[in-house]
């Protein structure tokens, strides 16, 4: 299950606090993604990045921020502006060259707001 | 944007029977349709995918069919086994940049 890692596995946050979720990949993939998973709602895209120092908003970007300073890293910050942050967060990466389409997922971080 | 609907949300089958999960999509420009399996507490993993220039693809007990005219695609699992029990997600992608996922099907295979 190596290649793309997320930390921590579980995270607890008090209301009003910002928190940063880590995502690292050693697959040399160009694109990286953040999804939020809630029961009965599938995976919803928060942000994605295809190249260093560039990223695009997904369908539910409000209350989240990202950075892509290195190809292998794509951290997600959940800000206090996110009204319902308790969820399971999944990071994914994908090779862009050669028409590759498969996304590889990390093990996820479960965030709970107390 | 694209809208993907997935049915049923839960499915129970007897071991050895077949299971079928169906998805519809809204944007006719979508051209890549992967299926992911997520076991309890684990990450989603790709089990099969199909591109819009193909109508059917098979990999051992798993097959996917695509009907571009009707804008729907289906996952077929034959000879189901208890280890097939998991949540299955379909997805659609237009450019390969953004993926739109269905809401998932929880499959239970009863021994």
Interface residues (C-beta under 8 A of the other chain):
Chain A: X1 X31 X33 X35 X40 X41 X42 X43 X44 X45 X48 X50 X56 X58 X59 X90 X94 X96 X99 X101 X102 X103 X105 X106 X107 X108
Chain B: X1 X6 X9 X32 X34 X42 X43 X44 X45 X46 X49 X51 X89 X91 X93 X96 X97 X98 X99 X100 X101 X102 X103 X104
